Amino acid sequence: MNVMKIASSISAIIVLIYTILLLFQVWGDGIAIDTFMKLTISAVVMIVVLMGLALMYREYIEDKSMRDDDYLG
């Protein structure tokens, strides 16, 4: 399975869980606002780091395959 597909799937799961939490926060009793903000920041950081690592890994693999195929010197 492609690394970008895995990273996108994990990011989508994080967004789905966060969306459910957000709806619960807006329409339900919710949780304390400071805890909610911490979870928000954590979700954003996890998605950014996950996608950044996946992009770096993809670029590394593409560069390596181009070097192996003698497209790059």
C-alpha positions as CSV (number, residue, x, y, z in Angstrom):
1,M,0.0,0.0,0.0
2,N,1.2,3.5,-0.8
3,V,2.6,5.6,2.0
4,M,0.5,8.6,1.0
5,K,-2.7,6.4,1.0
6,I,-1.9,5.2,4.5
7,A,-1.2,8.8,5.7
8,S,-4.3,10.1,4.1
9,S,-6.4,7.3,5.7
10,I,-5.0,8.0,9.1
11,S,-5.5,11.7,8.7
12,A,-9.1,11.1,7.6
13,I,-9.7,9.0,10.7
14,I,-8.3,11.8,12.9
15,V,-10.5,14.4,11.2
16,L,-13.6,12.1,11.5
17,I,-13.0,11.6,15.3
18,Y,-12.4,15.3,15.7
19,T,-15.6,16.1,13.8
20,I,-17.6,13.9,16.1
21,L,-15.9,15.5,19.1
22,L,-16.7,19.0,17.7
23,L,-20.3,18.1,17.2
24,F,-20.5,16.8,20.7
25,Q,-18.9,20.0,22.0
26,V,-21.3,22.2,20.1
27,W,-24.6,20.3,20.6
28,G,-23.9,18.3,23.8
29,D,-22.7,19.0,27.3
30,G,-19.2,19.0,25.9
31,I,-15.9,19.0,27.7
32,A,-14.0,21.8,29.3
33,I,-12.9,24.4,26.8
34,D,-9.2,24.1,27.7
35,T,-9.3,20.3,27.1
36,F,-11.1,20.9,23.9
37,M,-8.4,23.4,22.7
38,K,-5.7,21.0,23.7
39,L,-7.3,18.2,21.6
40,T,-7.8,20.6,18.7
41,I,-4.1,21.6,18.7
42,S,-3.0,18.0,19.1
43,A,-5.2,16.9,16.1
44,V,-3.8,19.6,13.9
45,V,-0.2,18.8,14.9
46,M,-0.7,15.1,14.3
47,I,-2.1,15.6,10.8
48,V,0.6,18.1,9.8
49,V,3.4,15.9,11.1
50,L,1.9,12.7,9.6
51,M,1.5,14.3,6.1
52,G,4.9,16.0,6.3
53,L,6.6,12.7,7.1
54,A,4.7,10.9,4.3
55,L,5.7,13.6,1.8
56,M,9.3,13.4,2.8
57,Y,9.3,9.6,2.6
58,R,7.6,9.7,-0.9
59,E,10.2,12.2,-2.1
60,Y,13.0,10.0,-0.8
61,I,11.6,6.9,-2.5
62,E,11.1,8.8,-5.8
63,D,14.6,10.2,-5.6
64,K,16.1,6.8,-4.8
65,S,14.2,5.1,-7.7
66,M,15.3,7.8,-10.1
67,R,18.9,7.3,-9.0
68,D,18.6,3.6,-9.4
69,D,17.2,4.0,-12.9
70,D,20.1,6.4,-13.7
71,Y,17.8,9.4,-14.3
72,L,19.8,11.4,-11.7
73,G,23.5,11.4,-11.4
